[in-house]
Amino acid sequence: MTHHQEEQLCELLDNKQKELLTAIDKQLSACCDLLDRTARDTHLHNAQDTVVSLSYLYAVLHQHCFEQLHQGDPEISRIVANNQSALAEELNK
């Protein structure tokens, strides 16, 4: 693969990654809206506050991704957890 092809591939991957993440954001937001509407329509929730917060759905997605990343391997699980801890520390600086 030439250097130019490698750059093009990286750009393609970056663009597709952005599209995927945008689609995930939209889907999670739509899921929150649907859950709220359904809960109100079925009289399971009367208040105006949300039934399920977007943050909660991101946490569910995060947990799912974590499980997919380590796939039951304790060593990979530790590596992923350590990377997440390091990221959290960086974000809190």
Rosetta blueprint (number, residue, H / E / L):
1 M L
2 T L
3 H H
4 H H
5 Q H
6 E H
7 E H
8 Q H
9 L H
10 C H
11 E H
12 L H
13 L H
14 D H
15 N H
16 K H
17 Q H
18 K H
19 E H
20 L H
21 L H
22 T H
23 A H
24 I H
25 D H
26 K H
27 Q H
28 L H
29 S H
30 A H
31 C H
32 C H
33 D H
34 L H
35 L H
36 D H
37 R H
38 T H
39 A H
40 R H
41 D H
42 T L
43 H L
44 L L
45 H L
46 N L
47 A L
48 Q L
49 D L
50 T L
51 V L
52 V L
53 S L
54 L H
55 S H
56 Y H
57 L H
58 Y H
59 A H
60 V H
61 L H
62 H H
63 Q H
64 H H
65 C H
66 F H
67 E H
68 Q H
69 L H
70 H H
71 Q L
72 G L
73 D L
74 P H
75 E H
76 I H
77 S H
78 R H
79 I H
80 V H
81 A H
82 N H
83 N H
84 Q H
85 S H
86 A H
87 L H
88 A H
89 E H
90 E H
91 L H
92 N L
93 K L
